Amino acid sequence: MRFAHLSDIHLGFQKHEALQKIEQQVFEKIFDQCIARKVDFILIPGDLFHVNIPEMRVQKFAFAKFRQIYDAEIPVYVVYGSHDFSPVSNSVIDLLAEVGYITKVTKATSSDDGKIKLDFLVDKKTGVKIAGLSGLKVGKDREYYEKLDSSSLEAELGFKIFLFHGGISEMKTESGMEGEHMPLSLLPRYFDYYAGGHMHKFNAQKFDDHPNVVYPGTPFAGYHSDLEDNAKGQKRGFVIVEFEDKIKSIEFIEIENTRIADSVNKELQDKIRDVDPTQQVIIIKVQGEMTKGKTADVDISAIRDELNLKGALVVNINKNQLTSKEYSITEAKGANKEEIEINVFSENIGQLRFEQKNLVGEPGVQLAKKLLAGFVQQKLENEKNADYNARIKKNAFGILGLDTDAS
Amino acid sequence: MEEIAIVGQVVGGKFGDIVIRQKAGSNLEIGDLMVSEENGSILILQVFALEYGSQIQDKMQQMMSGVNLEQGIVDAQFYEPEFVNYVLARIKPLARVYRESGDVKIPKSLPSFFNKLRLITSNDLNFLHKEKDSIFVGYIRSGSKVIKEAEVWLPSEDVFSHHVLIPATTGRGKSNLVKTILWHVLDSNKVGALVLDAHDEYFGRQGVGLKDHPRARENLVYYTPSNPPAGANRLTVNLQSVKPEHFEGIVDFSDAQFQAIRSYYWKQRDTWLTTLMLTAPEAAEDRIASITMSVIQRKMRLILGLVKDEEGHLVSKHEVFDSATKGFTTVDDIVKDIEQGKVVVLDTSRLGDEAELIVGNIIATKLFEKYKAYKATGELARKPVATVVIEEAPRVIGVDVLTTKNDNIYSTIAKEGRKFKVGLTAITQLSSVIPRSILANMNTKIILGNEMKQEREAIISSASQDLSEDDKNIASLDKGEAIITSIFVPFAMPIKIPLFEDIVKEKGILAQTGKTKVF
């Protein structure tokens, strides 16, 4: 028997069309694999959607895909995440549950002493017992777990899975991981598998009383920093777990998601293939954010040459709106303006790859500082724009040690 | 204690050693506080010695006793006995309190001759009021009488940044005092604390403890190596956090051994310790002698409890150190909590002496480095004071340790931590083995009972106030009784520390009722 565990899909997070497309493709790919691999059920412990009510476009493709899973007779068990949570059951999660495409796991009752009691639901096909708690906003989770009646959950016999959405201190792998984390000791003990959501990188650990605590991580991105990590080669995907009366294996299934210059070039080539540019004015605007590489790697000249060759009248290609995560500027602190400038340069110069030694490292920082000082010079009174531009340019070339005549 | 009655009268002596005659029936005790009403001020004095006085010559008294004992005449009595025989008390001035301003000054004059003295009352101690963000240590004690209305609060930020010493022998209420102090540290976020709890007695895993504080959820973090109770963290430190310098001043490695350790660190960086432990001695790098390698591995095995499992992985017997995927952020998490003014209690009861100190060393080093960096960037003013609470302090700041080994982080904090708002709270039975230079730097001492003369002398000679006449007083301190000497109190204050259990009963968490809404 096997089940799939995915989380933090954050459908609806992306703003750029190109990234929205990847977001959707990744989600669809995972569900396609679940069908292909004939999983018995799917676990989604939170943040399936980026907000509780995402835009209609997102709902549309999500419903279509869940319909497919439903038709394949694969149950999907879900708890709210901190993003798609709704205290009044006003989330698209509730809509999906209402139509029967998914099942909300949390079956909780509260007693007079404030204790929270959770009941199990049982997966009909496999007999697996599933319990879970939703993730809440503003770190309320800890309070819930402190009130949880763990003993009844721990006493239950059989193969048990616990779904939760929240950071666990013992599962942190990097010191920079911000946000609330709670100790593992708050989760009820002796479950066979702990299906976690909220932490965005794949992580599987074993502990004495919590034998398999697993976060599959986001399959694409729920924060901007996830895109940066993707650019740095972070593997994304979901988890397939084989089991009988005990866990047999936990396999991380990688899903490709990066968008680099080659894929942009290919997409542009594909787009102009079907266009007849003869005697036409062609305007192409390239916009979006690359997860890897430099924007200069997107080869506009090749596209322009090809269009010109086909007889285009004018070819105007604009990629001002194209950015790359690899070249994002990191902020830096400092006691004064000058210190901030130097710190920003120092912080970011490492991203540059030049062979000229004076453009990188400390010489590069000093050069950048001088250039900035040159660029902030104000226009003199009665100075013409052209003269001002020429003066600034000449100064900049001088700082760079370039011969203006040769340019 | 509302009694306002004359208990004695000044009859002689000199400054610092004034003699009073006790009023018959007063029953003065060593440590009693009394008051001399002066013009515009009151003088607070304390009894440090008691002796008999009599108007009848010694020989005459001895003869009378002989008549009583040997001739069987039982009703032989002195004529007006309370007049002819009495008690003389030797007292010393502690403080002069000015009535109008409420200022408290060190006294520089004698009480008026023949002035009548009364016992102190809570009204005389009105200057002892609670300041914001201060910690409660106990009630003023006059002899064995406790003045419950006079609470002693210490300014927490000042006290902890200037180091605290708690000298006491076993069974005098050390652990009760530390718990009381930490309980009040939990009240606010002005002081962060790293507590190396060698006996696992502060959190209250069984019975009451700091966990019962109403703000424990926000301000208390508890780490324990195994079976953490719900809400507690597992104490796991990844071996990548361990650096060669963490052994300095704690473990005896020869020069050759240290050189080998550093060589592995420089080559392997984060994985140095794992590589070093898993390399066969004869296959050691850099022409390190196999015998040197064997000795290092043996010492590491003993100190850190590291063993190789069946699959060849390095594991820790007491589960604190991990060579694989756990505990990467523990040190940073703890330091971050302390920086937020939380109390972090580490249960090190399952660790050996050296392993405990190394775990503390790793964290304290990181904390100290960060605070130093904050000073450089001007952020230190916004950070809470941090204190490292360590028991049996001579293990790290004892004379023998500091002369035979390099400095360790604890001695560095003791010497220069104050500049960076990092202090030491050292608990010890043996103050005499801590160098005077460090003892003098510990500007608050909460002295509990101590029957060892050598230890009392070390404490008295380094106290912030003159305790030269208090040797017997310290020796006779009962369980829970203490004397606070500090640059932050106007005089050496005799206190009674309340029972921690009573504090919890009075101020601890109340059981919650009412249903919880679950989504």
Interface residues (C-beta under 8 A of the other chain):
Chain A: Y80 F85 S86 P87 S89 T106 A108 T109 S110 S111 D112 D113 G114 K115 I116 L133 S134 L136 R142 Y144 Y145 E146 K147 S150 S169 E170 K172 T173 E174 S175 M177 H181 P183 L184 S185 L186 Q205 F207 D208 D209 K333 A335
Chain B: R217 S226 N227 P228 P229 A230 G231 A232 N233 R234 T236 T325 K326 G327 F328 T329 D332 D333 T377 G378 A511 Q512 T513 G514 K515 T516 K517 V518 F519
